[in-house]
Amino acid sequence: MHWDAPEPFTLALAVGADDIDGLGHANNAVYVSWLERCAWRHSQQLGLDLAEYRRLDRAMAVVRHEVDYLAAAYEGDELIMATWITDWDEKLRMNRRFQLLRPADGTTLLRAQTTFVCIELSSGKARRMPAEFIEGYGAAIRPRPAQE
């Protein structure tokens, strides 16, 4: 597979009947849910799961999605979503890049970037990242993926 950058975290996805819209392909809102699922699974793999978020009274909340829909996915397609944490300020903000690939033909269906901000769960206000976030997410920082 041709990833935009080395060593992505990947998540296998299958396009189901419920993902299809009236135009016969996966609905764009489904792609956004896949972004969230992939980011969340990566966070869990880094040891930052919901229990840890609650313990720390912190979470990474989405403040911006930028999505380029490049090709359609269809029912029955087997896909792989990749993500990289590409940059952060080690205080409040973090950026992830994503690439959605259909291995059967090597087509990249989507490229996206999501910006997160660290919030305090109890207040919903922006707060500095705790040391556990610096350590966990810091271990996953990768160079910015190239854009084709």
KAPEJO-V993713 format. One record per helix or strand. SS is the DSSP state (helix for helix, strand for strand). FROM is the first residue (numbers start at 1). LEN is the number of residues. Records with the same first field share a line. If there is no record, write none. Layout:
SS: FROM-LEN / FROM-LEN
//
This chain:
strand: 9-6 / 20-1 / 26-1 / 58-12 / 78-11 / 93-10 / 107-14 / 126-1 / 141-1
helix: 17-3 / 28-18 / 50-7 / 131-8
//
